[in-house]
Amino acid sequence: MRTRRGSAARRAAMALLLTSSALTLTSAPAQADDPTRPGWTLLYNENFVNPINTGNAPWVRDDYSQPFDTIMDDPGQWYRNDYGPAWTTALNSFSTYRKEFPVGQNGWLTASLSARDWNKDGNIEAPPTLTTQTLGSEKVAVMNVPDHTGGVILRPTQKLPDYYRIEYKLKTLDFGGKRNGSIEYNGRTNGYSNTGCKTQHPWGEGENSPGWSGNPSAPYCEWQDVRRGTYGYNGFHFLSIVDFADPAPRNNHFWHYRRKVLMDAFSQHPDRVGSGTGGRVCNAANNTYYNYRDGNFNTVNMWISGMPNWNPGPGGLAGNSQWFMTPCSGGVAEQQLSSAAELQPELMPNEFYTFAIERDQTGYVLEVTGNFARSGQRTIRMHRPFVVNNNPIWHYNVKAGEYNGQFNGNLVQNDNNGSTTWSNQWPAGSAYPDYFVIGDLYTNVYEGSASLTDVRLYVPQTTGNPNLALNKTATADSSCAANEGPAKAVNGSVSGGNADKWCSLGSNKWLQVDMGSNQRVAKIVLKHSAAGGEQAIWNTRDFDVQVSTNGTSWTNVAQPRGNTANITTHTFTQRDVRYIRVNVLAPTSNSDTAARIYELEAYAS
């Protein structure tokens, strides 16, 4: 996280109060093995009991030919307009490598890693890792970033549902802050190794930022120091919601234009705090603030991104306004650096912290539970509507119908070495599905390690007749492509494009779902080719629908022949069912030989 520096008076003058709601509950820690959440249905629960399988995913060099955007992504035009040709030389002085692989049931999570090859010899000097290990009675995923130019995140493989709850348990954290009262611990400074220089190069603060020369041709060590000094800080993204698909670690300034709501750590070095307060921290036990400089520097910031500065001016940066919520403000979001609490890393892993974000029809909920410095064990939970007093959460709409274009604008850069206008940054008809991010997503700041477990995704509980096959274990004879496996047929979606299906070209085509235990089932629904937007002539023509309690003895409950319907519904007398199997006899009504099923659903009635 970054905030622009300035006097407390100036920050107070620009502060705007946004109506919200806050709730702090003093309670015992949630049970580690109880995933029940009233009002929610659990879709996924990744506890890392199975080792993370990278599938030997290779490190692939990123040549920046496919940037997320043309503004402030790693090869962003913004830096060229600000710094000029010398910045491109600085960017090209090293190589960036990426690695990604699926994690968890049906690959519902994706791990995304980034690393730097300093001398461009094809060997990464300090690669980050994501591994599993045993921690007490639990298994955890361990994120390790040995150099601040690397990054590790977990994200959802598919976009989140429109309404959801995502949560996880943080078991250990070592990304800066004080330990036992000191910023110097374990031979490190604020979590950073003391070896060599550590700077923001090449994605520094703007050319006109105070405290450095602003010269992109300066040697690496003369850029802004992240370990100590005016720009010294470390941190970690506990949980963020971002506005684009397939997020991966990128430079910190890029992310300041891409987040919606977030909870993060901001572990400033005392040099950065200087003679100021460093911001303020809420003591939820008595609803009073104390100065950051008087705390342990392990803050939990709970905040939203608001509207951007559409024209930052020469030497500035593209970024959004920052609105912080705390129990001390009653959950009202304020444009003043304010932390909701401070963690106590010394207590971990014997104690842990649970972070959660929810999205409902009206806004977002940010929630954290644990034993906090000064305020003790409690849950801090705040709800922020999408728009308050004409101040929105940036890109809050996951569907076009949720937004009318009222906050649209053009991002304009008129800088020392070029000018660019990026039009229609939030137009009517736009949509920004949610994706979450956990971890170290900056590749020019942040260094350390963390461990976590019980990553859980919930959807609102439905009454009456839920889909019993949703996100259950699916297998098949084969798949047409790696991204058309059987899990796609039970992911609850047919709108994810032509790859949002199971497809098979095998000689003996079948799809099977294991619901984990016997369920009372009376109806099975199949969604064929045209239900997902492909040709109706490819709808499954001849097939058998079978059920079983043991996976060995099967009973036919439907045997359609000559089908042309996009969606077929197969009802039968309610019975115990654990396994459902579709045997495809004739996949299409023409010469195409691929079987396609976009979704298999099972219901009690």
DAHULIN-V446468 format. One record per pair of residues at least 6 apart in sequence whose C-alpha atoms are under 7 Angstrom apart, sorted by sequence separation. I is the first residue (numbers start at 1). J is the second residue. D is the distance in whole Angstrom. If there is no record, write none. Layout:
# DAHULIN-V446468
I	J	D
I	J	D
This chain:
# DAHULIN-V446468
67	73	6
70	76	5
71	77	6
72	78	6
103	109	5
117	123	6
133	139	6
134	140	6
145	151	6
177	183	6
179	185	7
183	189	6
184	190	6
188	194	6
208	214	6
225	231	6
226	232	4
227	233	6
282	288	6
283	289	6
312	318	7
325	331	5
358	364	6
359	365	6
371	377	4
386	392	6
387	393	6
397	403	6
413	419	5
414	420	7
440	446	7
479	485	5
494	500	6
529	535	6
530	536	5
548	554	5
587	593	6
70	77	6
71	78	5
80	87	6
102	109	6
103	110	6
117	124	5
132	139	7
133	140	6
183	190	5
207	214	4
224	231	6
225	232	6
226	233	6
282	289	4
325	332	6
357	364	7
358	365	5
370	377	5
371	378	7
386	393	5
413	420	5
529	536	6
547	554	6
548	555	6
587	594	6
79	87	7
80	88	7
102	110	4
103	111	7
116	124	6
117	125	6
132	140	5
133	141	7
281	289	5
282	290	7
325	333	5
357	365	5
358	366	7
370	378	6
412	420	6
413	421	6
546	554	6
547	555	5
587	595	5
101	110	6
102	111	6
115	124	7
132	141	4
143	152	6
280	289	6
281	290	5
324	333	5
325	334	7
357	366	5
369	378	6
370	379	7
412	421	4
529	538	6
530	539	6
546	555	5
547	556	7
100	110	7
101	111	6
131	141	6
132	142	6
280	290	6
281	291	6
309	319	7
323	333	5
324	334	5
356	366	6
357	367	6
369	379	4
386	396	6
411	421	6
412	422	6
476	486	6
529	539	5
546	556	4
64	75	6
100	111	5
130	141	7
131	142	5
212	223	7
280	291	5
281	292	6
308	319	6
309	320	6
323	334	5
324	335	6
356	367	5
368	379	6
369	380	6
410	421	7
411	422	5
475	486	6
528	539	5
545	556	6
546	557	6
100	112	5
115	127	6
130	142	6
131	143	7
212	224	7
279	291	6
280	292	5
308	320	4
323	335	5
324	336	7
355	367	6
356	368	6
368	380	5
410	422	6
411	423	6
474	486	5
488	500	6
489	501	5
528	540	6
544	556	7
545	557	6
558	570	6
99	112	6
100	113	6
115	128	7
130	143	5
177	190	6
278	291	7
279	292	5
307	320	5
308	321	6
322	335	6
323	336	7
324	337	6
326	339	7
327	340	7
355	368	5
367	380	6
368	381	7
410	423	4
474	487	5
488	501	5
489	502	5
545	558	5
99	113	5
129	143	6
130	144	7
176	190	4
277	291	5
278	292	5
306	320	6
307	321	6
324	338	6
326	340	4
354	368	6
355	369	7
367	381	4
409	423	7
410	424	5
488	502	6
544	558	6
545	559	6
98	113	6
99	114	7
113	128	7
129	144	5
176	191	4
243	258	6
277	292	6
278	293	6
305	320	6
306	321	5
325	340	7
353	368	7
354	369	5
366	381	6
367	382	6
409	424	5
410	425	6
484	499	6
544	559	4
557	572	7
98	114	5
128	144	6
129	145	7
175	191	5
242	258	6
243	259	6
277	293	6
305	321	6
306	322	6
353	369	6
354	370	7
365	381	7
366	382	5
408	424	6
409	425	6
483	499	6
484	500	7
486	502	5
543	559	6
544	560	7
97	114	6
98	115	7
128	145	5
174	191	6
242	259	4
243	260	7
305	322	5
306	323	7
353	370	5
365	382	5
366	383	6
408	425	6
409	426	7
484	501	6
485	502	5
543	560	6
97	115	5
128	146	6
241	259	6
242	260	5
304	322	6
305	323	6
352	370	6
365	383	4
408	426	4
472	490	7
484	502	5
485	503	7
542	560	6
543	561	7
96	115	6
97	116	6
201	220	6
211	230	7
240	259	7
241	260	6
303	322	7
304	323	5
364	383	6
365	384	6
407	426	6
408	427	5
471	490	5
484	503	6
542	561	4
96	116	5
126	146	6
204	224	7
241	261	5
303	323	5
304	324	7
363	383	7
364	384	5
470	490	5
471	491	5
541	561	6
542	562	6
95	116	6
96	117	6
126	147	6
240	261	6
241	262	6
303	324	4
363	384	6
364	385	6
405	426	7
469	490	6
470	491	6
541	562	5
542	563	7
94	116	7
95	117	5
128	150	6
199	221	6
201	223	6
240	262	4
302	324	6
303	325	6
363	385	4
405	427	5
470	492	6
541	563	4
94	117	6
95	118	7
127	150	7
128	151	7
200	223	6
239	262	6
240	263	6
302	325	6
362	385	5
363	386	5
405	428	4
479	502	7
480	503	5
540	563	7
541	564	6
94	118	5
128	152	7
197	221	6
199	223	6
200	224	6
239	263	5
362	386	6
404	428	5
479	503	5
480	504	5
94	119	6
95	120	6
199	224	5
200	225	7
238	263	6
239	264	7
403	428	7
479	504	5
480	505	6
486	511	7
539	564	6
94	120	6
199	225	4
200	226	7
237	263	6
238	264	5
478	504	6
479	505	7
539	565	7
198	225	6
199	226	5
237	264	4
539	566	6
549	576	7
198	226	6
236	264	6
237	265	6
344	372	6
478	506	6
549	577	5
551	579	6
198	227	6
236	265	5
268	297	7
343	372	5
344	373	6
400	429	5
477	506	7
548	577	6
549	578	5
235	265	5
267	297	5
342	372	6
343	373	6
400	430	5
536	566	7
547	577	6
548	578	6
549	579	6
574	604	7
235	266	5
267	298	6
341	372	6
342	373	5
400	431	5
477	508	7
518	549	6
548	579	5
234	266	6
235	267	5
267	299	7
399	431	5
477	509	6
547	579	6
548	580	7
116	149	6
233	266	7
234	267	5
265	298	6
266	299	6
398	431	5
399	432	7
477	510	6
547	580	5
62	96	6
115	149	6
116	150	7
233	267	5
234	268	6
265	299	5
397	431	6
398	432	5
476	510	5
477	511	7
498	532	7
546	580	6
547	581	6
61	96	6
62	97	6
115	150	4
192	227	6
233	268	4
265	300	5
397	432	6
398	433	4
476	511	4
531	566	5
546	581	5
61	97	4
62	98	7
114	150	5
115	151	7
232	268	6
233	269	5
264	300	6
265	301	6
398	434	7
475	511	6
476	512	6
530	566	5
531	567	7
545	581	6
546	582	6
60	97	5
61	98	6
114	151	5
190	227	7
232	269	5
263	300	7
264	301	5
302	339	7
395	432	6
475	512	5
494	531	7
495	532	6
529	566	7
545	582	5
59	97	6
60	98	5
113	151	6
114	152	7
189	227	7
263	301	5
264	302	7
301	339	5
302	340	6
474	512	6
475	513	6
494	532	5
528	566	5
544	582	6
545	583	7
59	98	5
60	99	6
113	152	5
263	302	5
300	339	6
301	340	6
474	513	4
527	566	6
528	567	6
543	582	7
544	583	5
59	99	5
112	152	6
113	153	7
232	272	6
262	302	6
263	303	6
287	327	7
288	328	6
299	339	6
300	340	6
473	513	6
474	514	6
527	567	5
543	583	5
544	584	7
58	99	6
112	153	5
228	269	6
230	271	6
231	272	6
262	303	6
287	328	5
300	341	5
472	513	7
473	514	5
526	567	6
527	568	7
543	584	4
57	99	7
111	153	6
112	154	6
229	271	5
230	272	4
261	303	6
262	304	6
299	341	6
300	342	6
472	514	6
473	515	7
526	568	5
542	584	6
543	585	5
57	100	7
111	154	5
228	271	6
229	272	6
261	304	4
284	327	6
299	342	4
300	343	7
472	515	5
525	568	6
526	569	7
542	585	5
543	586	7
57	101	6
110	154	6
111	155	7
190	234	7
260	304	6
261	305	6
282	326	7
284	328	6
298	342	5
299	343	6
525	569	5
542	586	5
109	154	7
110	155	5
260	305	5
282	327	7
298	343	5
524	569	6
525	570	6
541	586	6
542	587	7
109	155	6
110	156	6
259	305	6
282	328	6
469	515	6
523	569	7
524	570	5
540	586	7
541	587	6
54	101	6
109	156	5
110	157	5
523	570	6
524	571	7
540	587	5
541	588	5
108	156	6
109	157	5
203	251	7
523	571	4
540	588	5
541	589	6
108	157	5
522	571	6
523	572	6
539	588	6
522	572	5
538	588	4
52	103	6
331	382	6
522	573	6
537	588	6
538	589	6
522	574	4
537	589	5
521	574	5
522	575	7
537	590	7
520	574	6
521	575	6
520	575	5
521	576	6
540	595	7
520	576	5
521	577	6
540	596	7
280	337	7
281	338	6
282	339	6
519	576	5
520	577	6
46	104	6
176	234	5
279	337	5
280	338	5
281	339	5
282	340	5
283	341	7
518	576	6
519	577	5
175	234	6
176	235	6
279	338	6
280	339	6
281	340	6
282	341	6
518	577	5
519	578	6
175	235	5
281	341	6
518	578	4
175	236	6
257	318	7
517	578	5
257	319	5
516	578	6
256	319	5
257	320	6
515	578	5
256	320	6
302	366	7
514	578	6
515	579	6
514	579	5
513	579	6
514	580	7
532	598	6
512	579	7
513	580	5
529	596	6
512	580	6
513	581	6
528	596	6
529	597	6
512	581	4
528	597	5
529	598	7
511	581	6
512	582	6
527	597	6
528	598	6
510	581	7
511	582	5
527	598	5
510	582	6
511	583	7
527	599	5
510	583	5
526	599	6
527	600	7
509	583	6
510	584	6
526	600	5
509	584	5
525	600	6
526	601	6
525	601	5
524	601	6
525	602	6
524	602	5
52	131	6
190	269	7
523	602	6
524	603	6
52	132	6
523	603	5
51	132	6
521	602	7
522	603	6
523	604	6
521	603	5
522	604	5
523	605	6
521	604	4
522	605	5
48	132	7
520	604	6
521	605	7
306	391	7
306	392	6
306	393	5
307	394	6
305	393	6
306	394	5
505	593	6
304	393	6
305	394	6
505	594	5
49	139	6
177	267	5
285	375	5
504	594	6
505	595	7
48	139	6
176	267	6
283	374	6
284	375	5
503	594	6
504	595	5
47	139	7
48	140	6
283	375	6
503	595	5
504	596	7
47	140	7
48	141	6
503	596	5
502	596	6
503	597	7
501	596	7
502	597	5
501	597	6
502	598	6
152	249	7
501	598	4
151	249	6
500	598	6
501	599	7
310	410	6
311	411	6
313	413	7
314	414	6
315	415	7
310	411	5
311	412	5
312	413	7
313	414	6
314	415	4
310	412	6
311	413	6
313	415	7
314	416	6
494	598	6
494	599	7
209	315	7
208	315	5
492	599	7
207	315	5
208	316	7
489	597	6
206	315	5
489	598	5
490	599	6
206	316	5
488	598	7
489	599	4
490	600	6
91	202	6
206	317	6
489	600	6
90	202	6
181	296	7
239	355	7
178	296	5
177	296	6
178	297	6
177	297	5
178	298	7
177	298	5
83	207	6
82	207	6
90	216	7
90	217	7
87	216	5
86	216	6
86	217	6
470	601	7
469	601	5
83	216	6
260	393	6
468	601	7
469	602	5
260	394	5
467	601	6
468	602	5
114	249	6
260	395	7
467	602	5
468	603	6
112	248	6
113	249	7
260	396	7
467	603	5
466	603	6
465	603	6
465	604	6
465	605	7
243	395	7
179	346	7
173	345	6
172	345	7
74	250	6
172	348	6
73	250	7
74	251	6
171	348	6
172	349	6
171	349	5
72	253	7
73	254	5
171	352	5
72	254	5
170	352	6
171	353	7
169	352	6
170	353	5
169	353	6
170	354	6
169	354	4
168	354	6
169	355	7
167	354	7
168	355	6
167	355	5
168	356	7
244	432	7
167	356	4
243	432	5
244	433	7
166	356	5
167	357	7
243	433	6
245	435	7
252	442	5
165	356	7
166	357	6
243	434	6
244	435	7
250	441	6
251	442	5
252	443	7
165	357	6
166	358	6
242	434	6
243	435	7
249	441	4
250	442	5
251	443	5
252	444	7
165	358	4
241	434	6
242	435	5
248	441	7
249	442	6
250	443	5
251	444	6
164	358	6
165	359	7
241	435	6
242	436	6
249	443	6
164	359	6
241	436	4
163	359	5
240	436	5
241	437	6
163	360	5
239	436	7
240	437	5
239	437	6
240	438	7
239	438	5
238	438	6
237	438	6
238	439	6
237	439	5
236	439	6
237	440	6
236	440	6
234	445	7
235	446	6
234	446	5
234	447	7
226	445	6
82	314	7
82	315	6
162	398	7
203	444	7
201	444	7
200	444	5
200	445	6
192	447	6
191	447	7
192	448	7
191	448	6
1	266	6
175	446	7
175	447	6
175	448	5
159	433	6
160	434	6
174	448	5
175	449	6
159	434	6
160	435	6
174	449	5
159	435	6
173	449	6
174	450	6
173	450	4
172	450	5
173	451	7
156	435	6
172	451	5
155	435	7
156	436	7
171	451	5
155	436	6
170	451	6
171	452	5
155	437	5
170	452	4
154	437	6
155	438	7
169	452	6
170	453	7
153	437	6
154	438	5
169	453	5
153	438	5
154	439	7
168	453	6
169	454	6
153	439	5
168	454	5
152	439	6
153	440	6
168	455	4
152	440	5
153	441	6
167	455	6
168	456	6
151	440	5
152	441	6
167	456	5
151	441	5
166	456	6
167	457	7
151	442	6
166	457	5
151	443	6
165	457	6
166	458	6
150	443	5
165	458	5
149	443	4
164	458	6
165	459	6
148	443	6
149	444	5
164	459	5
148	444	6
149	445	6
163	459	6
164	460	6
148	445	5
163	460	7
148	446	5
148	447	4
147	447	6
146	447	6
145	447	6
146	448	6
24	327	7
145	448	5
144	448	6
145	449	6
22	327	6
144	449	4
143	449	5
144	450	7
143	450	5
22	330	5
142	450	6
143	451	6
21	330	6
22	331	4
142	451	4
21	331	5
141	451	5
142	452	7
20	331	5
21	332	7
140	451	6
141	452	5
20	332	5
140	452	5
141	453	6
19	332	5
140	453	5
18	332	5
139	453	7
17	332	6
18	333	5
17	333	6
18	334	7
17	334	5
16	334	6
15	334	6
16	335	6
15	335	5
15	336	6
11	336	6
82	415	5
84	417	5
81	415	6
82	416	6
83	417	6
81	416	7
82	417	6
81	417	5
81	418	4
81	419	6
29	370	7
28	377	7
27	377	6
26	377	6
27	378	5
26	378	4
25	378	5
26	379	6
24	378	7
25	379	5
24	379	5
25	380	7
24	380	5
23	380	6
24	381	6
23	381	5
22	381	6
23	382	6
22	382	4
21	382	6
22	383	7
21	383	5
20	383	6
21	384	7
20	384	5
20	385	7
19	388	6
18	388	6
18	389	7
106	487	6
48	453	7
47	453	5
46	453	7
47	454	5
46	454	5
47	455	7
45	454	6
46	455	5
45	455	6
46	456	6
45	456	4
44	456	5
45	457	7
44	457	5
43	457	6
42	457	6
43	458	5
42	458	4
41	458	5
42	459	7
40	458	6
41	459	5
40	459	6
41	460	6
40	460	5
41	461	5
39	460	6
40	461	4
39	461	5
43	471	7
